[in-house]
Amino acid sequence: MRKSKIVAMVLAGGVGARMGSPVPKQFAIIKDKPIIVYTLEIFQKSVSVDEIVVVLLKEWNDILEKYISQYNLTKVRKIVFGGATGFESIHNGVRYLATAYHDTDIILIHDAVRPLLTEEVINANITGVEEHGNAVTVVPSTEALLFSEDGKVSKRTIDRNLILRTQTPQSLRLGDLIELHEEAQLAGVTDTVATCTLLIEMGHQVYVVPGDNSNFKLTTVEDLTLFEACLEAKRASR
């Protein structure tokens, strides 16, 4: 019986507008290394992941190719060009995966700007897909939550025990991922913020697996400072 491959599809098509930098945030240099390389190295070193596919801004292809060679990222099988939106970029990636992999292969969809992913979270996703068909990485909400219709005033709280904050990876078998995107096309859904939201929009139930607070998304300049501090702490603990 054929063993399913584990494939990481790393999404690196964003321009990082909220960070206000001329360089896409995934290519920002932290401690002499681009953020995207930190992320790719996680999957390169993972004992569970077989191959990597990167969905990328076309203009940055040559630079990423150089990094792949420089850092010996041998698991990167393909660079796929992204689209105008995050949804289009994922869709482009899925179209390529459909030509290169088997329906039973497990696809871990991960943000390039979450460079502190752990092996434990990777393995939790794989187990989640094997047991339930899909896996969405989450962490519990620890803050008090207020509901506001206008973003200015609130008269209602929300029970934080009912709220889960999503991270990536968000994972499915390839056949189910292809079918999900076909369903979305038939329904006229052309933009949604994440695979988990697309699953729910298409009427599917999602299964959650535990994430890690260190697996945060680098969105602001302050996040870059925090990431740098995390790297310093890791090096100091060795």
Secondary structure by P-SEA (a helix, b strand, c coil): cbbbbbbbbcccccccccccccccccccccccccaaaaaaaaaaacccccbbbbbccccaaaaaaaaaaaaccccccbbbbbcccaaaaaaaaaaaaaacccccbbbbbbbcccccccaaaaaaaaaaaacccbbbbbbbbccbbbbbccccccccccccccbbbbbccccccaaaaaaaaaaaaaacccccccaaaaaaaabbbbbbbbbbccccccccaaaaaaaaaaaaaaaaac
